[in-house]
Amino acid sequence: MAGAIDLSDESLFREVDEDVRQEQYKKLWDRFGNYVMAAAFLVVAGVAGVKGYQFWQVKQSQAAGDSYLAAIKQAADGKREDASAALTGISHSGFRQLAEFERAGLLAGTGKQLKRLRRSKHLRRTLRLIERCAMRRRSAPVIC
């Protein structure tokens, strides 16, 4: 059989092809392997950084919530001045306006509300936004 390929020749060709392919892959890995590893490291470090920041935000929110609840308990126990001081110390953006409103309520009961409410820029800004929203609702059905 002059034209037919023997099975041993076919397996030899297959083995040579595999060796050539492995050498090409090895050359590619030698050339770009460091870049692939660096990219993988950066992806893992980026995900770890994002998850760490999210964890930190949750812890900050929990701490602000705990201090807000402690101030509310102080106010319920009749310790208005201590509660007002504790509410002033809350700086978390999610609880800051709640604390300002709660402080305004506490100060309304003590008669000192006019001086302190005028100094409260967060409360003034919030009240202006509420007024604008109310004006918009009167003129058109807009959700603020």
Summary of the structure (lengths in Angstrom):
residues: 144
radius of gyration: 34.3
end to end distance: 88.5
largest distance: 113.3
contacts: 318
relative contact order: 0.05
helix: 85%
strand: 0%
